[in-house]
Amino acid sequence: MATVTSTQLEEACTAYVSLVGSEDLDAMMALWADGCTVEDPVGTEVRVGKDAVREFYATLPPMGVSATLAGPVCAVPDGKAAAFSFEIDTAGLVMNVIDVMTFDEEGKITSMTAYWKM
């Protein structure tokens, strides 16, 4: 069983943010583990599995979504969780978002919970 480092999680989160809104869904989905979940935003229906997660991210490019990190990625020392904030810009509307992710032993995202409000 491999141990994922904080640096690896920071790199995964940075890659994730760069792919939010991208049409390269294969690259986005390469970051995710089988059986992954997305709750975006908190309180909405949880999407379960790569097909449901892919469907969710496929909705972003047509809306012109792009994202940039708004601060450092904070990853726990045992390499299992990370939190970060970023800005999403779509059609001139900027939202501040905090994502909390968990990871498996290979550094793949197992869950993402997004905290934001319009």
Secondary structure as UniProt FT lines:
FT   HELIX           6..19
FT   TURN            20..21
FT   HELIX           25..29
FT   TURN            30..31
FT   STRAND          32..39
FT   TURN            42..43
FT   STRAND          47..48
FT   HELIX           50..58
FT   HELIX           61..63
FT   STRAND          66..69
FT   STRAND          74..75
FT   TURN            77..78
FT   STRAND          81..90
FT   TURN            91..92
FT   STRAND          93..103
FT   TURN            105..106
FT   STRAND          109..115
//
